[in-house]
């Protein structure tokens, strides 16, 4: 495991009503993770803009926050992606609307486009706050995927640094895996037995991954596994929303094309309707 996965944290610093809350969230995370902060403003530099950004993060200087401000003129997505590569950013924080209408979904919002194209991890904030709100419960995907162990490592690292108390690892199981047509009591029992068998198999697989996470990051954290049968992406997002999770941690999406966005699957469901703050591990 990378003992410090987020050494440089970037944030898109647009002068929106949420600017102060977004920068406060980013500054706090940098202090928790002992990381440097890069404020990325898409646009030309002016003394007024630089002063305003400096004034917002000034309260964190006494906590030894290291930061820099970069001005990146150009098209928003290209400018921010370019900055993440130029400044070797490990985690990019973006403010995101919780829901998008159909038209916005097809063309993709700036946050969604960056999420699909960035080579670094992404944190999508839907409700940034000037005052810190304690992160208590983190939900993380337990997909059978080569990238999942790294995602689990990152989730436990974040939980440890933010002093979260609970992590739930969700195993999303496609309904097709049950493949039993239920039309009487006998077939109903067969379906139930098959679901239980699959759930035990998935739980064993996830427990093996959990055992590889450093004990340091598992201390004082209640760990739960949860098997869910349903559509990947939609199921875990709905689960995180229903239980009131503070953070959902997911594997980065595979490269998508137009048809993936037209007929969304997996993490595309999450990007369309964010259930909570979402951390996507690259």
Backbone as CSV, one residue per row, in Angstrom:
resi,resn,N_x,N_y,N_z,CA_x,CA_y,CA_z,C_x,C_y,C_z
1,UNK,0.839,-1.206,0.000,0.000,0.000,0.000,0.867,1.247,0.000
2,UNK,0.470,2.256,-0.767,1.118,3.552,-0.732,0.769,4.208,0.598
3,UNK,1.781,4.466,1.437,1.513,4.998,2.773,1.013,6.431,2.743
4,UNK,1.198,7.124,1.623,0.649,8.473,1.469,0.149,8.636,0.035
5,UNK,-1.043,8.132,-0.234,-1.541,8.148,-1.615,-1.830,9.532,-2.167
6,UNK,-2.091,10.503,-1.287,-2.451,11.846,-1.752,-1.436,12.859,-1.229
7,UNK,-0.376,13.066,-1.989,0.672,14.012,-1.586,0.383,15.423,-2.079
8,UNK,-0.256,15.500,-3.237,-0.612,16.800,-3.809,-2.102,16.771,-4.156
9,UNK,-2.855,17.688,-3.576,-4.293,17.770,-3.796,-4.597,19.041,-4.573
10,UNK,-5.336,18.887,-5.655,-5.737,20.042,-6.449,-7.219,20.296,-6.311
11,UNK,-7.626,21.537,-6.553,-9.052,21.860,-6.542,-9.333,22.918,-7.591
12,UNK,-10.421,22.722,-8.327,-10.857,23.732,-9.279,-11.431,24.917,-8.521
13,UNK,-10.776,26.072,-8.640,-11.165,27.250,-7.864,-11.915,28.241,-8.743
14,UNK,-13.163,27.916,-9.035,-14.017,28.841,-9.771,-14.709,29.765,-8.785
15,UNK,-14.949,30.992,-9.186,-15.543,31.965,-8.257,-17.062,31.805,-8.221
16,UNK,-17.465,30.690,-7.633,-18.883,30.365,-7.490,-19.308,30.640,-6.051
17,UNK,-20.616,30.558,-5.761,-21.066,30.759,-4.374,-20.455,29.761,-3.396
18,UNK,-20.025,28.584,-3.883,-19.446,27.564,-3.002,-17.930,27.648,-2.894
19,UNK,-17.329,28.714,-3.431,-15.864,28.792,-3.458,-15.251,28.632,-2.064
20,UNK,-15.722,29.394,-1.098,-15.137,29.333,0.237,-15.298,27.953,0.852
21,UNK,-16.491,27.381,0.740,-16.725,26.049,1.308,-15.844,25.008,0.631
22,UNK,-15.720,25.070,-0.688,-14.872,24.121,-1.413,-13.415,24.230,-0.974
23,UNK,-12.907,25.450,-0.864,-11.507,25.638,-0.483,-11.265,25.225,0.964
24,UNK,-12.231,25.460,1.834,-12.091,25.016,3.220,-12.025,23.492,3.296
25,UNK,-12.882,22.831,2.529,-12.855,21.359,2.510,-11.492,20.868,2.021
26,UNK,-10.987,21.468,0.960,-9.711,21.050,0.392,-8.562,21.307,1.358
27,UNK,-8.566,22.475,1.992,-7.501,22.810,2.934,-7.482,21.859,4.121
28,UNK,-8.677,21.534,4.638,-8.742,20.595,5.765,-8.183,19.236,5.366
29,UNK,-8.553,18.751,4.169,-8.053,17.446,3.724,-6.531,17.469,3.597
30,UNK,-5.985,18.558,3.107,-4.523,18.662,2.984,-3.852,18.556,4.346
31,UNK,-4.448,19.156,5.334,-3.887,19.081,6.688,-4.006,17.665,7.234
32,UNK,-5.151,17.033,7.047,-5.333,15.645,7.507,-4.367,14.693,6.806
33,UNK,-4.163,14.907,5.500,-3.334,13.994,4.714,-1.872,14.440,4.617
34,UNK,-1.551,15.581,5.238,-0.193,16.140,5.153,0.199,16.332,3.679
35,UNK,-0.691,16.947,2.942,-0.497,17.136,1.501,-0.384,18.618,1.155
36,UNK,0.144,18.876,-0.028,0.222,20.242,-0.544,-1.039,20.525,-1.348
37,UNK,-1.510,21.775,-1.315,-2.726,22.160,-2.029,-2.386,23.008,-3.252
38,UNK,-2.992,22.671,-4.383,-2.845,23.472,-5.603,-4.229,23.987,-5.991
39,UNK,-4.398,25.305,-5.975,-5.660,25.929,-6.361,-5.581,26.252,-7.850
40,UNK,-6.496,25.677,-8.621,-6.470,25.835,-10.078,-7.629,26.725,-10.503
41,UNK,-7.298,27.898,-11.015,-8.345,28.777,-11.543,-8.240,28.807,-13.057
42,UNK,-9.338,28.471,-13.726,-9.363,28.507,-15.182,-9.650,29.941,-15.608
43,UNK,-8.605,30.632,-16.036,-8.763,32.028,-16.430,-7.466,32.780,-16.242
44,UNK,-7.461,34.020,-16.687,-6.268,34.863,-16.572,-6.050,35.299,-15.124
45,UNK,-4.789,35.507,-14.786,-4.453,35.964,-13.438,-4.730,37.452,-13.296
46,UNK,-5.312,37.820,-12.161,-5.421,39.227,-11.775,-5.039,39.315,-10.300
47,UNK,-4.562,40.446,-9.882,-4.194,40.628,-8.472,-5.411,40.444,-7.572
48,UNK,-6.574,40.891,-8.057,-7.797,40.793,-7.256,-8.156,39.325,-7.000
49,UNK,-8.082,38.501,-8.038,-8.386,37.075,-7.884,-7.394,36.406,-6.939
50,UNK,-6.110,36.692,-7.130,-5.072,36.073,-6.297,-5.251,36.456,-4.835
51,UNK,-5.570,37.723,-4.602,-5.772,38.194,-3.226,-6.975,37.515,-2.588
52,UNK,-8.058,37.390,-3.349,-9.265,36.766,-2.814,-9.014,35.313,-2.429
53,UNK,-8.304,34.567,-3.279,-8.000,33.173,-2.974,-7.081,33.067,-1.762
54,UNK,-6.082,33.952,-1.703,-5.176,33.969,-0.547,-5.933,34.217,0.751
55,UNK,-6.858,35.152,0.712,-7.611,35.510,1.923,-8.475,34.349,2.400
56,UNK,-9.027,33.575,1.478,-9.902,32.465,1.871,-9.117,31.389,2.617
57,UNK,-7.922,31.033,2.115,-7.155,29.949,2.756,-6.250,30.447,3.882
58,UNK,-6.219,31.761,4.108,-5.351,32.336,5.142,-5.515,31.697,6.522
59,UNK,-6.749,31.375,6.975,-6.895,30.779,8.310,-6.146,29.459,8.490
60,UNK,-5.788,28.791,7.401,-5.129,27.488,7.501,-3.602,27.598,7.498
61,UNK,-3.080,28.812,7.301,-1.632,28.976,7.289,-1.028,28.654,8.648
62,UNK,-1.766,28.941,9.716,-1.249,28.657,11.060,-1.157,27.157,11.309
63,UNK,-1.851,26.360,10.467,-1.775,24.898,10.570,-0.772,24.338,9.562
64,UNK,0.083,25.244,9.079,1.173,24.876,8.160,0.686,24.353,6.814
65,UNK,-0.409,24.886,6.336,-0.871,24.516,5.007,0.087,25.063,3.962
66,UNK,0.552,24.176,3.090,1.377,24.566,1.961,0.486,24.605,0.728
67,UNK,0.491,25.726,0.008,-0.387,25.824,-1.148,0.223,26.727,-2.212
68,UNK,-0.283,26.566,-3.415,0.088,27.452,-4.516,-1.159,27.713,-5.340
69,UNK,-1.172,28.834,-6.031,-2.299,29.207,-6.877,-1.811,29.241,-8.319
70,UNK,-2.527,28.540,-9.193,-2.149,28.550,-10.607,-3.332,29.045,-11.428
71,UNK,-3.014,29.857,-12.415,-4.031,30.381,-13.318,-3.818,29.733,-14.677
72,UNK,-4.870,29.087,-15.163,-4.759,28.256,-16.355,-5.815,28.706,-17.363
73,UNK,-5.495,29.662,-18.235,-6.470,30.105,-19.239,-6.801,28.980,-20.220
74,UNK,-8.021,28.998,-20.752,-8.383,28.005,-21.749,-9.724,27.353,-21.472
75,UNK,-9.991,26.284,-22.201,-11.224,25.521,-22.031,-11.155,24.769,-20.701
76,UNK,-12.238,24.804,-19.889,-12.171,24.282,-18.517,-11.647,22.856,-18.370
77,UNK,-12.209,21.909,-19.119,-11.788,20.516,-18.951,-10.325,20.340,-19.318
78,UNK,-9.929,20.836,-20.473,-8.540,20.689,-20.916,-7.582,21.390,-19.961
79,UNK,-7.966,22.562,-19.479,-7.094,23.333,-18.586,-6.867,22.608,-17.265
80,UNK,-7.945,22.069,-16.690,-7.810,21.385,-15.404,-7.060,20.069,-15.558
81,UNK,-7.359,19.315,-16.611,-6.635,18.061,-16.850,-5.152,18.341,-17.030
82,UNK,-4.840,19.382,-17.793,-3.437,19.764,-18.022,-2.745,20.123,-16.712
83,UNK,-3.452,20.847,-15.850,-2.864,21.247,-14.563,-2.606,20.043,-13.668
84,UNK,-3.505,19.068,-13.679,-3.294,17.882,-12.831,-2.023,17.143,-13.235
85,UNK,-1.735,17.125,-14.535,-0.531,16.441,-15.008,0.715,17.283,-14.761
86,UNK,0.626,18.582,-15.030,1.783,19.473,-14.866,2.247,19.547,-13.420
87,UNK,1.294,19.593,-12.486,1.646,19.759,-11.074,1.600,18.436,-10.300
88,UNK,1.518,17.332,-11.039,1.577,15.986,-10.440,0.565,15.821,-9.300
89,UNK,-0.671,16.193,-9.584,-1.739,16.117,-8.594,-2.221,14.673,-8.445
90,UNK,-2.324,14.219,-7.201,-2.782,12.858,-6.905,-4.292,12.785,-6.727
91,UNK,-4.865,13.870,-6.196,-6.303,13.907,-5.915,-6.836,15.258,-6.336
92,UNK,-7.847,15.239,-7.206,-8.472,16.473,-7.674,-9.864,16.575,-7.064
93,UNK,-10.150,17.716,-6.432,-11.453,17.944,-5.807,-12.290,18.826,-6.722
94,UNK,-13.520,18.402,-6.945,-14.435,19.156,-7.799,-15.788,19.303,-7.116
95,UNK,-16.358,20.482,-7.209,-17.735,20.658,-6.779,-18.630,20.098,-7.876
96,UNK,-19.728,19.455,-7.510,-20.593,18.827,-8.515,-22.048,18.973,-8.135
97,UNK,-22.883,19.225,-9.140,-24.324,19.243,-8.904,-24.769,17.816,-8.607
98,UNK,-25.697,17.660,-7.666,-26.113,16.320,-7.262,-26.893,15.618,-8.360
99,UNK,-27.698,16.356,-9.105,-28.470,15.729,-10.168,-28.334,16.532,-11.448
100,UNK,-28.381,15.832,-12.555,-28.336,16.488,-13.855,-29.585,16.108,-14.641
101,UNK,-30.068,17.040,-15.449,-31.192,16.668,-16.300,-30.667,15.878,-17.499
102,UNK,-31.567,15.353,-18.290,-31.186,14.476,-19.393,-30.247,15.173,-20.365
103,UNK,-30.545,16.428,-20.705,-29.721,17.136,-21.676,-28.283,17.259,-21.175
104,UNK,-28.123,17.669,-19.908,-26.781,17.804,-19.355,-26.079,16.459,-19.301
105,UNK,-26.845,15.406,-19.071,-26.210,14.093,-18.964,-25.592,13.681,-20.290
106,UNK,-26.303,13.922,-21.387,-25.777,13.520,-22.691,-24.516,14.300,-23.039
107,UNK,-24.518,15.621,-22.815,-23.349,16.401,-23.204,-22.261,16.333,-22.145
108,UNK,-22.633,15.989,-20.923,-21.657,15.843,-19.854,-21.309,17.171,-19.215
109,UNK,-21.450,17.287,-17.911,-21.030,18.491,-17.210,-19.514,18.501,-17.124
110,UNK,-18.947,19.627,-16.742,-17.489,19.733,-16.628,-16.960,18.702,-15.638
111,UNK,-17.633,18.570,-14.498,-17.165,17.619,-13.486,-17.188,16.188,-14.017
112,UNK,-18.262,15.824,-14.728,-18.356,14.459,-15.254,-17.300,14.212,-16.315
113,UNK,-17.075,15.205,-17.185,-16.063,15.045,-18.238,-14.669,14.864,-17.628
114,UNK,-14.361,15.670,-16.627,-13.048,15.558,-15.992,-12.907,14.205,-15.310
115,UNK,-13.972,13.757,-14.661,-13.946,12.460,-13.981,-13.624,11.339,-14.960
116,UNK,-14.183,11.420,-16.151,-13.964,10.364,-17.138,-12.576,10.425,-17.767
117,UNK,-11.944,11.605,-17.769,-10.688,11.772,-18.492,-9.448,11.885,-17.610
118,UNK,-9.615,12.258,-16.353,-8.460,12.502,-15.486,-7.684,11.224,-15.191
119,UNK,-6.380,11.379,-15.000,-5.519,10.247,-14.673,-5.238,10.169,-13.170
120,UNK,-5.812,11.107,-12.416,-5.633,11.099,-10.964,-6.964,10.748,-10.306
121,UNK,-6.937,10.523,-9.005,-8.171,10.262,-8.259,-9.002,11.545,-8.184
122,UNK,-10.313,11.371,-8.037,-11.250,12.504,-8.044,-12.144,12.441,-6.814
123,UNK,-12.340,13.591,-6.171,-13.320,13.698,-5.093,-14.399,14.667,-5.538
124,UNK,-15.623,14.169,-5.676,-16.759,14.993,-6.063,-17.522,15.404,-4.811
125,UNK,-17.607,16.701,-4.577,-18.294,17.230,-3.399,-19.666,17.761,-3.798
126,UNK,-20.710,17.274,-3.146,-22.046,17.781,-3.465,-22.556,18.758,-2.400
127,UNK,-21.991,18.676,-1.194,-22.434,19.580,-0.131,-21.232,20.063,0.678
128,UNK,-20.361,20.873,0.056,-19.197,21.371,0.795,-19.633,22.281,1.935
129,UNK,-18.825,22.303,2.986,-19.190,23.086,4.174,-17.982,23.863,4.689
130,UNK,-18.224,25.107,5.079,-17.169,25.906,5.711,-16.798,25.291,7.055
131,UNK,-17.800,24.889,7.818,-17.560,24.208,9.095,-17.393,22.722,8.836
132,UNK,-16.456,22.105,9.523,-16.212,20.688,9.277,-17.388,19.832,9.753
133,UNK,-17.794,18.916,8.898,-18.802,17.918,9.257,-18.087,16.580,9.354
134,UNK,-18.143,15.953,10.505,-17.430,14.701,10.749,-17.857,13.605,9.772
135,UNK,-16.885,12.960,9.172,-17.151,11.804,8.304,-17.210,10.566,9.193
136,UNK,-18.376,9.945,9.276,-18.567,8.810,10.162,-18.576,7.464,9.422
137,UNK,-19.269,7.427,8.291,-19.522,6.146,7.622,-19.094,6.216,6.156
138,UNK,-18.200,5.328,5.772,-17.703,5.259,4.395,-18.175,3.952,3.760
139,UNK,-18.721,4.049,2.564,-19.099,2.870,1.781,-18.108,2.738,0.633
140,UNK,-17.633,1.533,0.378,-16.651,1.310,-0.686,-17.037,0.080,-1.493
141,UNK,-16.791,0.137,-2.807,-17.135,-1.023,-3.620,-16.154,-2.175,-3.370
142,UNK,-16.706,-3.406,-3.443,-15.878,-4.602,-3.279,-15.883,-5.441,-4.535
143,UNK,-15.913,-4.777,-5.691,-15.994,-5.474,-6.972,-14.841,-6.459,-7.160
144,UNK,-15.112,-7.515,-7.901,-14.043,-8.444,-8.279,-13.305,-7.817,-9.458
145,UNK,-12.261,-7.060,-9.127,-11.530,-6.279,-10.122,-10.105,-6.099,-9.618
146,UNK,-9.162,-6.045,-10.531,-7.757,-5.918,-10.147,-7.485,-4.618,-9.399
147,UNK,-8.330,-3.602,-9.596,-8.098,-2.298,-8.963,-8.731,-2.172,-7.585
148,UNK,-9.546,-3.139,-7.195,-10.336,-2.983,-5.969,-9.488,-2.960,-4.703
149,UNK,-8.415,-3.738,-4.650,-7.574,-3.729,-3.447,-6.983,-2.344,-3.213
150,UNK,-6.547,-1.682,-4.275,-6.026,-0.329,-4.149,-7.114,0.624,-3.654
151,UNK,-8.333,0.438,-4.140,-9.455,1.265,-3.704,-9.767,1.035,-2.232
152,UNK,-9.731,-0.228,-1.805,-9.942,-0.536,-0.383,-8.865,0.101,0.481
153,UNK,-7.614,-0.022,0.044,-6.508,0.598,0.776,-6.763,2.093,0.972
154,UNK,-7.152,2.755,-0.116,-7.389,4.196,-0.057,-8.553,4.529,0.865
155,UNK,-9.611,3.717,0.826,-10.777,3.963,1.677,-10.408,3.863,3.154
156,UNK,-9.619,2.855,3.506,-9.207,2.705,4.904,-8.241,3.811,5.314
157,UNK,-7.372,4.223,4.406,-6.461,5.339,4.677,-7.258,6.598,5.004
158,UNK,-8.252,6.903,4.159,-9.085,8.085,4.369,-9.860,7.964,5.681
159,UNK,-10.410,6.798,5.949,-11.159,6.587,7.192,-10.286,6.833,8.411
160,UNK,-9.049,6.340,8.347,-8.116,6.524,9.453,-7.780,8.001,9.661
161,UNK,-7.471,8.699,8.578,-7.070,10.102,8.678,-8.222,11.012,9.093
162,UNK,-9.439,10.651,8.682,-10.596,11.485,9.018,-11.297,11.025,10.294
163,UNK,-10.754,9.961,10.904,-11.308,9.430,12.147,-12.752,8.956,11.967
164,UNK,-13.015,8.320,10.829,-14.333,7.725,10.598,-14.479,6.485,11.475
165,UNK,-15.701,6.119,11.787,-15.924,4.995,12.699,-16.358,3.712,12.001
166,UNK,-16.879,3.833,10.748,-17.428,2.639,10.074,-17.052,2.615,8.599
167,UNK,-16.801,1.411,8.110,-16.646,1.170,6.672,-17.517,-0.015,6.301
168,UNK,-18.311,0.159,5.253,-19.096,-0.950,4.706,-18.596,-1.234,3.298
169,UNK,-18.225,-2.479,3.051,-17.741,-2.891,1.735,-18.886,-3.614,1.032
170,UNK,-19.314,-3.051,-0.076,-20.488,-3.565,-0.782,-20.063,-4.418,-1.969
171,UNK,-20.574,-5.651,-1.960,-20.348,-6.560,-3.085,-21.607,-6.518,-3.955
172,UNK,-21.498,-5.879,-5.102,-22.641,-5.820,-6.021,-22.652,-7.082,-6.882
173,UNK,-23.737,-7.817,-6.810,-23.864,-9.088,-7.535,-24.996,-8.962,-8.544
174,UNK,-24.678,-9.234,-9.779,-25.690,-9.118,-10.831,-26.793,-10.154,-10.630
175,UNK,-28.028,-9.740,-10.843,-29.172,-10.652,-10.701,-29.035,-11.872,-11.612
176,UNK,-28.354,-11.685,-12.750,-28.198,-12.785,-13.700,-27.440,-13.972,-13.103
177,UNK,-26.627,-13.693,-12.073,-25.848,-14.775,-11.476,-26.740,-15.783,-10.755
178,UNK,-27.899,-15.346,-10.295,-28.822,-16.268,-9.622,-29.444,-17.203,-10.652
179,UNK,-29.911,-16.645,-11.748,-30.383,-17.417,-12.907,-31.325,-18.569,-12.542
180,UNK,-32.270,-18.298,-11.660,-33.290,-19.298,-11.319,-34.651,-18.649,-11.535
181,UNK,-35.478,-19.275,-12.344,-36.822,-18.756,-12.588,-37.733,-19.167,-11.429
182,UNK,-38.228,-18.177,-10.694,-39.041,-18.451,-9.506,-40.514,-18.478,-9.879
183,UNK,-41.142,-19.662,-9.776,-42.575,-19.754,-10.045,-43.312,-20.653,-9.047
184,UNK,-42.563,-21.215,-8.059,-43.203,-22.000,-7.007,-42.283,-22.024,-5.790
185,UNK,-42.710,-22.675,-4.716,-41.922,-22.705,-3.484,-40.561,-23.366,-3.686
186,UNK,-40.537,-24.425,-4.497,-39.275,-25.139,-4.721,-38.242,-24.250,-5.417
187,UNK,-38.647,-23.550,-6.476,-37.723,-22.676,-7.191,-37.346,-21.467,-6.339
188,UNK,-38.273,-21.022,-5.466,-37.969,-19.912,-4.562,-36.858,-20.315,-3.589
189,UNK,-36.960,-21.544,-3.030,-35.915,-22.040,-2.123,-34.588,-22.183,-2.862
190,UNK,-34.649,-22.665,-4.114,-33.425,-22.829,-4.908,-32.745,-21.485,-5.142
191,UNK,-33.554,-20.473,-5.428,-33.003,-19.134,-5.648,-32.374,-18.594,-4.374
192,UNK,-33.054,-18.832,-3.240,-32.533,-18.358,-1.954,-31.213,-19.038,-1.616
193,UNK,-31.146,-20.353,-1.832,-29.914,-21.098,-1.547,-28.774,-20.615,-2.436
194,UNK,-29.087,-20.367,-3.708,-28.054,-19.913,-4.632,-27.546,-18.523,-4.243
195,UNK,-28.458,-17.630,-3.835,-28.057,-16.301,-3.393,-27.149,-16.380,-2.169
196,UNK,-27.512,-17.243,-1.217,-26.699,-17.386,-0.008,-25.313,-17.922,-0.339
197,UNK,-25.256,-18.851,-1.280,-23.970,-19.424,-1.684,-23.087,-18.359,-2.339
198,UNK,-23.684,-17.579,-3.233,-22.934,-16.513,-3.903,-22.478,-15.465,-2.890
199,UNK,-23.360,-15.126,-1.944,-23.015,-14.135,-0.919,-21.833,-14.609,-0.080
200,UNK,-21.822,-15.890,0.301,-20.702,-16.429,1.089,-19.404,-16.395,0.282
201,UNK,-19.512,-16.735,-1.012,-18.332,-16.703,-1.875,-17.761,-15.287,-1.964
202,UNK,-18.646,-14.322,-2.176,-18.205,-12.936,-2.306,-17.641,-12.408,-0.997
203,UNK,-18.265,-12.786,0.119,-17.779,-12.335,1.420,-16.383,-12.882,1.692
204,UNK,-16.146,-14.128,1.342,-14.814,-14.721,1.525,-13.784,-13.958,0.698
205,UNK,-14.138,-13.656,-0.543,-13.214,-12.918,-1.421,-12.877,-11.548,-0.839
206,UNK,-13.890,-10.848,-0.353,-13.669,-9.517,0.211,-12.858,-9.600,1.500
207,UNK,-13.147,-10.601,2.344,-12.384,-10.757,3.586,-10.895,-10.977,3.295
208,UNK,-10.611,-11.681,2.204,-9.206,-11.883,1.815,-8.548,-10.555,1.474
209,UNK,-9.260,-9.675,0.818,-8.703,-8.355,0.504,-8.540,-7.507,1.758
210,UNK,-9.531,-7.562,2.645,-9.447,-6.785,3.884,-8.218,-7.193,4.689
211,UNK,-7.879,-8.479,4.671,-6.731,-8.962,5.439,-5.422,-8.369,4.940
212,UNK,-5.419,-7.858,3.699,-4.203,-7.277,3.132,-4.058,-5.790,3.430
213,UNK,-5.103,-5.180,3.968,-5.039,-3.768,4.344,-4.252,-3.652,5.647
214,UNK,-3.282,-2.728,5.739,-2.491,-2.581,6.959,-3.361,-2.432,8.208
215,UNK,-3.005,-3.137,9.264,-3.772,-3.079,10.510,-3.864,-1.662,11.066
216,UNK,-2.851,-0.858,10.801,-2.826,0.523,11.299,-4.074,1.281,10.887
217,UNK,-4.540,1.024,9.662,-5.676,1.769,9.146,-7.016,1.138,9.483
218,UNK,-6.984,-0.027,10.127,-8.237,-0.696,10.496,-8.575,-0.518,11.977
219,UNK,-7.658,0.084,12.731,-7.881,0.253,14.169,-9.106,1.126,14.437
220,UNK,-9.915,0.669,15.380,-11.078,1.414,15.859,-12.086,1.719,14.748
221,UNK,-12.099,0.907,13.714,-13.083,1.062,12.641,-13.951,-0.199,12.586
222,UNK,-15.243,-0.027,12.646,-16.171,-1.145,12.510,-16.297,-1.484,11.029
223,UNK,-15.983,-2.726,10.680,-15.979,-3.144,9.278,-17.147,-4.090,9.016
224,UNK,-17.911,-3.772,7.995,-19.062,-4.602,7.620,-19.001,-4.901,6.129
225,UNK,-19.434,-6.092,5.744,-19.585,-6.404,4.329,-21.063,-6.563,4.017
226,UNK,-21.448,-6.188,2.815,-22.853,-6.224,2.435,-22.989,-6.671,0.987
227,UNK,-23.642,-7.808,0.767,-23.909,-8.271,-0.591,-25.222,-7.664,-1.070
228,UNK,-25.216,-7.137,-2.289,-26.415,-6.551,-2.878,-26.609,-7.129,-4.275
229,UNK,-27.811,-7.628,-4.541,-28.132,-8.132,-5.865,-28.833,-7.034,-6.649
230,UNK,-28.275,-6.685,-7.792,-28.891,-5.636,-8.587,-27.957,-5.097,-9.646
231,UNK,-28.311,-3.956,-10.223,-27.543,-3.338,-11.296,-26.322,-2.629,-10.715
232,UNK,-25.153,-2.962,-11.228,-23.925,-2.365,-10.703,-23.932,-0.854,-10.882
233,UNK,-23.410,-0.167,-9.889,-23.385,1.285,-9.923,-24.655,1.841,-9.302
234,UNK,-25.786,1.510,-9.878,-27.058,1.993,-9.330,-27.286,1.428,-7.937
235,UNK,-26.997,0.119,-7.745,-27.287,-0.533,-6.462,-26.469,0.060,-5.329
236,UNK,-25.175,0.225,-5.541,-24.325,0.735,-4.461,-24.628,2.207,-4.193
237,UNK,-24.942,2.960,-5.249,-25.302,4.365,-5.057,-26.579,4.500,-4.252
238,UNK,-27.568,3.685,-4.574,-28.835,3.708,-3.842,-28.606,3.286,-2.390
239,UNK,-27.780,2.266,-2.190,-27.493,1.792,-0.833,-26.828,2.895,-0.006
240,UNK,-25.821,3.555,-0.591,-25.113,4.625,0.119,-26.056,5.753,0.501
241,UNK,-26.994,6.053,-0.391,-27.944,7.131,-0.118,-28.923,6.734,0.987
242,UNK,-29.430,5.514,0.931,-30.432,5.059,1.894,-29.874,5.006,3.316
243,UNK,-28.635,4.534,3.467,-28.066,4.419,4.814,-27.430,5.724,5.290
244,UNK,-27.402,6.733,4.419,-26.852,8.028,4.804,-25.349,8.042,4.934
245,UNK,-24.647,7.349,4.028,-23.181,7.332,4.062,-22.634,8.736,3.830
246,UNK,-21.505,9.023,4.448,-20.869,10.334,4.281,-19.963,10.377,3.056
247,UNK,-19.487,9.205,2.641,-18.567,9.145,1.504,-18.709,7.792,0.821
248,UNK,-18.735,7.811,-0.503,-18.756,6.594,-1.301,-17.446,6.520,-2.071
249,UNK,-16.726,5.406,-1.928,-15.422,5.244,-2.588,-15.553,4.176,-3.667
250,UNK,-15.120,4.522,-4.880,-15.313,3.640,-6.030,-14.034,3.505,-6.846
251,UNK,-13.924,2.393,-7.586,-12.878,2.267,-8.590,-13.100,3.319,-9.674
252,UNK,-12.019,3.761,-10.306,-12.141,4.682,-11.438,-12.857,3.975,-12.575
253,UNK,-13.625,4.722,-13.370,-14.335,4.093,-14.494,-13.388,3.688,-15.601
254,UNK,-13.786,2.682,-16.355,-13.053,2.338,-17.563,-13.351,3.426,-18.591
255,UNK,-12.547,3.471,-19.636,-12.786,4.467,-20.680,-14.181,4.281,-21.257
256,UNK,-14.904,5.399,-21.435,-16.272,5.316,-21.933,-16.402,5.962,-23.298
257,UNK,-17.389,5.527,-24.028,-17.673,6.140,-25.319,-19.104,6.668,-25.317
258,UNK,-19.558,7.127,-26.465,-20.888,7.722,-26.538,-21.966,6.750,-26.094
259,UNK,-21.859,5.483,-26.505,-22.906,4.506,-26.190,-22.931,4.190,-24.707
260,UNK,-21.756,4.267,-24.026,-21.745,4.076,-22.574,-22.558,5.165,-21.887
261,UNK,-22.463,6.391,-22.407,-23.195,7.498,-21.791,-24.672,7.464,-22.163
262,UNK,-24.964,6.944,-23.344,-26.360,6.850,-23.764,-27.085,5.766,-22.983
263,UNK,-26.384,4.640,-22.746,-26.942,3.536,-21.963,-26.031,3.317,-20.752
264,UNK,-26.185,4.129,-19.698,-25.246,4.132,-18.588,-25.156,2.805,-17.847
265,UNK,-23.969,2.525,-17.306,-23.767,1.317,-16.521,-22.708,1.608,-15.468
266,UNK,-22.594,0.715,-14.493,-21.590,0.821,-13.439,-21.510,2.244,-12.880
267,UNK,-20.317,2.842,-12.925,-20.127,4.133,-12.256,-20.855,5.278,-12.958
268,UNK,-21.268,5.076,-14.211,-22.017,6.130,-14.890,-23.313,6.452,-14.150
269,UNK,-23.895,5.456,-13.478,-25.097,5.709,-12.673,-24.749,6.651,-11.511
270,UNK,-23.580,6.450,-10.917,-23.142,7.299,-9.809,-22.931,8.730,-10.298
271,UNK,-22.293,8.885,-11.462,-21.975,10.213,-11.977,-23.219,10.995,-12.369
272,UNK,-24.282,10.290,-12.704,-25.513,10.957,-13.112,-26.279,11.502,-11.917
273,UNK,-26.312,10.749,-10.839,-27.080,11.150,-9.658,-26.267,10.825,-8.421
274,UNK,-25.445,11.748,-7.997,-24.540,11.494,-6.884,-25.320,11.288,-5.586
275,UNK,-25.110,10.158,-4.894,-25.857,9.884,-3.671,-25.262,10.612,-2.459
276,UNK,-23.989,10.940,-2.533,-23.258,11.596,-1.440,-21.939,12.060,-2.046
277,UNK,-21.005,12.540,-1.233,-19.673,12.829,-1.764,-19.069,11.526,-2.272
278,UNK,-18.391,11.601,-3.415,-17.873,10.389,-4.048,-16.371,10.542,-4.306
279,UNK,-15.598,9.568,-3.849,-14.160,9.514,-4.097,-13.893,8.402,-5.088
280,UNK,-13.313,8.747,-6.224,-13.031,7.784,-7.280,-11.522,7.573,-7.359
281,UNK,-11.101,6.352,-7.087,-9.664,6.063,-6.988,-9.111,5.602,-8.343
282,UNK,-8.118,6.321,-8.795,-7.463,6.009,-10.072,-6.264,5.108,-9.840
